[in-house]
């Protein structure tokens, strides 16, 4: 999870237009990812 969050942070810091998350309909994973990056979005 930490690796995924760090990748998202690096991408957003590099001015990408957006990030598409594949969580395989796992709400817990989606929530943990978004909670971990909500302060930078």
Secondary structure, DSSP 8 states (H G I E B T S, - for coil): -HHHHHHHHHHHHTT-S------TT-HHHHHHHHHHHTTT-
